[in-house]
Amino acid sequence: MKVVETVEDGTFVITIEDAAGGLASDIADRAFLPFVTTAQDGSHAGLGLTVCASLAASMGGTVNLISTELGLKATVTLPLSADF
């Protein structure tokens, strides 16, 4: 796993990248919707990315997912200061 934190143009950016195979395109398209999960046994509610995206949006930021050759890259951007 690789984690990189940067500050760019007044925005805090954290990128987390893994090599765990990524997400299938049908799941990636719905990844931020509530109750979408890849857990075959139902052990995960599928709310983690929904909550993360909602929290980031409430702070004026975003969460993005990009499939890579080996896995998945998640990028969270947050403004360093904002009026909420």
Backbone torsions as a table, in degrees:
resi	resn	phi	psi	omega
1	MET	NA	142.1	179.9
2	LYS	-124.9	130.5	178.4
3	VAL	-124.6	127.7	179.8
4	VAL	-129.5	129.7	176.7
5	GLU	-116.0	133.4	178.1
6	THR	-142.2	164.4	171.1
7	VAL	-121.0	123.0	-178.0
8	GLU	-132.8	119.6	175.0
9	ASP	48.9	48.7	177.2
10	GLY	76.0	15.1	-179.4
11	THR	-125.6	132.2	173.8
12	PHE	-85.5	129.1	-179.2
13	VAL	-125.6	125.5	173.6
14	ILE	-121.0	131.1	-179.7
15	THR	-121.4	128.5	177.7
16	ILE	-118.7	125.7	-177.5
17	GLU	-129.0	134.8	178.2
18	ASP	-123.7	176.8	177.9
19	ALA	-125.6	42.8	-174.3
20	ALA	-100.7	18.8	174.1
21	GLY	99.4	-15.4	176.5
22	GLY	76.8	-164.5	-179.4
23	LEU	-118.8	144.1	173.1
24	ALA	-64.9	148.7	-174.9
25	SER	-59.8	-33.9	179.4
26	ASP	-68.0	-31.8	176.3
27	ILE	-79.0	-42.9	-178.3
28	ALA	-57.9	-36.8	179.8
29	ASP	-66.4	-22.8	-176.9
30	ARG	-117.0	8.9	-169.5
31	ALA	-57.0	-30.1	-177.0
32	PHE	-92.2	-0.9	177.3
33	LEU	-79.0	147.3	179.0
34	PRO	-62.8	142.7	173.3
35	PHE	71.1	15.0	172.9
36	VAL	-87.7	123.2	-177.9
37	THR	-143.1	154.3	174.2
38	THR	-100.9	-1.4	-179.5
39	ALA	-69.2	115.6	-178.7
40	GLN	-69.5	-27.1	-176.3
41	ASP	-95.4	5.1	179.2
42	GLY	73.4	17.1	-175.9
43	SER	-78.4	-9.7	178.5
44	HIS	-123.6	134.6	-175.9
45	ALA	-72.7	-20.7	-178.8
46	GLY	79.4	35.1	-179.5
47	LEU	-114.3	-9.5	-173.9
48	GLY	-57.9	-52.0	-179.1
49	LEU	-70.1	-31.8	176.1
50	THR	-61.2	-46.8	-179.6
51	VAL	-66.3	-44.8	179.7
52	CYS	-59.2	-46.9	-179.2
53	ALA	-64.9	-38.6	178.7
54	SER	-65.2	-43.8	178.0
55	LEU	-63.6	-45.4	179.1
56	ALA	-61.1	-44.5	-179.8
57	ALA	-62.8	-37.7	-179.9
58	SER	-66.0	-20.1	177.8
59	MET	-102.0	9.2	179.2
60	GLY	83.7	18.4	-176.9
61	GLY	-114.9	-169.7	-179.1
62	THR	-142.5	162.1	170.0
63	VAL	-129.6	129.6	179.3
64	ASN	-129.0	145.8	176.1
65	LEU	-119.0	136.9	176.7
66	ILE	-135.1	127.4	174.0
67	SER	-73.9	137.4	177.3
68	THR	-113.8	179.3	-179.8
69	GLU	-59.0	-36.5	-175.6
70	LEU	-107.2	-19.8	-173.6
71	GLY	-168.7	-130.6	-175.0
72	LEU	-134.2	143.6	177.6
73	LYS	-122.1	119.0	177.7
74	ALA	-107.1	130.7	178.9
75	THR	-123.3	125.6	177.6
76	VAL	-112.5	126.6	175.6
77	THR	-117.6	136.4	178.6
78	LEU	-138.2	135.1	176.5
79	PRO	-67.8	145.1	179.6
80	LEU	-70.4	-29.3	174.1
81	SER	-148.5	144.5	-178.8
82	ALA	-161.7	159.3	171.8
83	ASP	-94.3	117.4	-177.2
84	PHE	-95.8	NA	NA
